[in-house]
């Protein structure tokens, strides 16, 4: 094990929301992190944005944009509560200080299987906060407005899935969103806005950037504050190599990310698993079999073939593909070398040889970023690659290990792998965008709001 810095919302109180060092066992060598200095507390001078330390929320209506979008099982039941537990600390802190807390979040995208109500999210949230949690199946209609007006200091109100409003996901400027129906309606009943959902900070959506542009005093929540500080450790590290493990079953943005990381020199090696590996193997000339080809094309990944081929041509020596894979053969896990392709079943995991090869390559890394499981971890037969990689990384490497993304966190939780990770990020795409040096619209909005001067007298909620 290495020295770990991670946030555990169940074990740490609100006032202790800093990084926690986990002591290595007696037989483990303590790594030298002189070049990777954790940011434990941000100095008052030169802060990028205002935080909860910068305002008194007592008796104020505070809109809080969180991200409690979580993986769901086939019955649309929540599989992992990590994000809910993380944001609970921010929400409970505001409520304990007398705020009337209004929560905005989303679950899935319209048309996707995981698009659903936030009712069960609110029920689970109640387990992790002391404050009373209410839910209303409305966002900007009469029911929602009345629920906001009825809030008492110290209560939390969860509004319905914000993506049920079509304009929420439109990529507009902050000013355009400020004049949209969501922001225009809710901002007149609010005194302040808190952006706590780092995982959506890369989205120029109405609930992320609109309230700040509408003139509401705006602050970063605790999750946002901790995420930015922790990820800056990786981004500002001058030591090399910086290696990435990319996987998952929804790799639509991965080709663009890989090209960016390698063209800008932000990554030295990229190790690929999950469904994106199947796409890359196909584009590298391997016969992945008719069923696997059909699967990736049905998911819309055929449009990336040209780009993936260009990436392999330009950066092939920096991209590590699986040497073997595990397929589902009549309900059994069967490993097959890519030399023996085509496989007779659907590819569901990387194989043992690939795990060993990846660990060998990662041995010299100073930073390792994990985004996406390398196999179908939900099925124990195909959890081997994800679990073994994470469990053995600290043994093989002295790197600072960052893991993020909804399904990555779900895998870590399911197999109790928290102790093997230096920092667990709530963000997936936002984490990777931040580490790639991209400006995140949500953070930019908070930075612009930092130097504004607001009235010291709380605004009155309109009747």
C-alpha positions, 0 to 999 in steps of 0.5 A, spaced: 500 500 500 502 507 498 500 513 502 493 514 501 489 521 500 482 520 500 475 522 502 471 518 506 464 521 508 462 516 512 468 517 517 469 524 517 465 530 520 464 536 516 469 540 519 474 534 517 473 535 510 480 534 508 485 529 505 486 523 510 493 520 510 492 512 511 498 509 514 502 504 510 503 497 513 509 495 517 512 491 511 510 496 506 515 501 503 513 508 504 514 512 497 517 519 496 512 524 495 516 530 495 514 532 488 507 530 489 505 535 495 498 534 497 494 541 498 491 540 505 488 547 505 487 552 500 490 559 503 485 565 503 489 569 498 489 567 491 483 562 492 480 560 485 473 561 488 469 562 494 467 556 498 462 555 504 467 558 508 465 565 505 458 566 507 453 565 512 447 561 509 442 562 515 435 563 513 437 563 506 434 559 500 440 556 497 440 552 491 445 546 490 447 543 484 450 536 486 451 530 482 448 524 484 447 520 478 449 513 479 449 506 476 442 503 476 441 495 476 436 493 470 430 494 475 432 501 476 435 500 483 441 504 485 447 500 485 452 505 489 451 510 494 458 513 494 456 520 490 450 521 495 454 520 501 459 525 498 454 530 497 450 529 504 456 533 507 455 539 503 448 539 504 448 537 511 453 543 513 448 548 510 442 545 513 445 545 520 447 552 519 440 554 518 439 554 510 433 552 506 436 547 501 434 546 494 437 540 491 438 540 483 441 534 480 440 529 474 439 521 473 441 519 466 439 522 459 432 522 456 431 516 452 437 512 456 435 506 460 438 509 467 433 516 466 428 516 472 426 520 477 430 522 483 425 520 488 429 514 491 435 518 491 432 523 496 430 517 500 437 514 500 440 521 502 435 521 508 440 516 511 446 520 511 444 527 513 441 529 520 436 534 516 429 533 514 429 531 506 423 532 502 422 530 495 417 534 490 416 531 483 416 537 480 422 542 478 419 549 476 412 548 476 407 550 482 408 544 486 416 546 486 415 553 487 410 552 493 415 546 496 420 551 496 416 557 499 414 552 505 421 550 506 423 551 514 431 553 516 435 546 516 430 542 511 432 539 505 428 539 498 430 535 492 427 537 486 425 532 480 430 530 475 433 536 472 434 533 465 426 533 465 427 540 462 429 539 455 433 546 455 437 544 461 442 540 457 443 545 451 450 547 450 448 555 451 452 561 454 451 562 461 448 569 460 443 565 455 442 560 460 440 565 465 434 567 461 432 560 460 426 557 464 429 553 469 434 559 472 429 565 471 424 561 475 428 558 480 433 564 481 427 569 484 426 564 490 433 563 492 438 567 495 445 563 493 447 558 489 452 552 491 455 548 485 458 542 489 457 537 483 464 537 480 462 531 476 458 536 471 462 542 472 465 540 464 457 541 462 455 548 460 448 546 462 443 551 465 443 548 472 451 548 472 452 555 469 446 559 469 445 561 476 451 564 477 450 568 471 443 570 473 447 574 479 446 569 485 452 569 490 455 563 488 460 558 492 463 552 491 461 546 495 465 541 499 465 536 494 467 541 489 473 544 493 476 537 495 476 535 488 479 541 485 485 541 490 486 533 490 486 533 482 491 539 482 496 534 485 496 530 479 495 536 474 501 540 477 506 534 478 512 535 474 514 527 475 513 522 469 511 518 467 503 519 468 499 513 465 492 512 464 487 506 464 481 507 460 475 502 460 468 502 461 462 500 456 460 508 454 467 510 451 463 515 446 468 521 448 474 516 449 477 517 442 477 525 443 480 524 450 486 519 448 488 524 442 488 530 447 492 527 452 497 524 447 498 530 443 499 535 448 504 530 452 499 530 458 499 522 458 505 518 457 502 511 456 494 509 455 492 502 457 485 500 454 480 495 457 473 495 457 468 496 450 473 501 448 478 496 447 474 492 443 473 498 438 481 499 438 482 492 437 478 492 431 481 498 428 488 495 429 486 489 424 484 484 429 478 480 427 473 481 433 468 476 431 461 478 428 457 478 435 462 483 438 462 487 431 455 488 431 455 490 439 460 496 438 456 498 432 449 497 435 452 502 441 454 507 435 461 506 436 462 505 428 463 513 427 469 513 431 473 508 427 476 513 422 479 517 428 481 511 432 485 508 426 488 515 426 490 515 433 493 508 433 497 510 427 500 517 430 501 514 437 500 507 437 507 506 441 504 509 447 497 505 447 497 498 450 491 494 448 490 487 451 494 481 449 488 477 451 481 477 453 475 473 457 469 471 453 462 469 455 462 462 452 456 458 454 456 462 461 463 460 462 469 465 463 474 463 457 480 467 456 483 467 449 489 470 446 488 476 441 493 471 436 487 466 436 482 471 434 476 471 432 473 469 439 467 465 439 463 469 444 462 476 447 468 480 450 467 481 457 474 482 460 481 483 459 485 476 461 490 474 466 496 476 461 494 483 460 493 484 467 500 482 468 503 486 462 499 492 465 502 492 472 509 491 469 508 497 465 505 501 470 511 499 475 515 506 474 509 511 473 508 517 478 501 518 477 496 513 475 489 515 473 483 510 472 477 511 469 472 506 467 472 498 469 476 494 464 471 489 464 463 487 466 465 488 473 457 487 475 458 480 473 463 476 478 466 472 472 468 478 469 471 482 475 478 479 475 481 484 470 478 490 474 479 487 481 486 485 480 489 491 477 487 495 482 489 490 488 496 489 485 497 496 483 500 499 490 504 493 490 507 494 483 508 501 483 509 507 488 504 512 484 499 517 486 493 513 484 487 517 482 480 513 480 474 516 478 467 515 474 460 512 476 462 505 474 469 506 477 466 508 483 461 502 483 466 497 482 471 500 487 465 500 492 462 493 490 469 489 491 472 494 497 478 496 493 478 503 497 484 502 500 488 501 494 486 508 491 490 514 493 484 519 491 477 517 489 474 522 484 466 523 484 467 525 477 468 521 470 468 526 464 470 532 469 476 529 472 479 527 465 477 534 462 480 537 468 487 533 468 487 534 461 488 542 462 481 544 459 477 549 462 471 547 466 465 551 465 462 550 472 469 552 475 470 558 470 463 560 472 465 560 480 471 564 478 468 569 475 463 570 481 468 570 486 470 578 486 462 580 485 460 584 491 453 582 494 448 585 499 449 583 506 442 583 507 439 576 505 434 577 499 427 576 501 423 570 498 417 572 494 410 570 495 
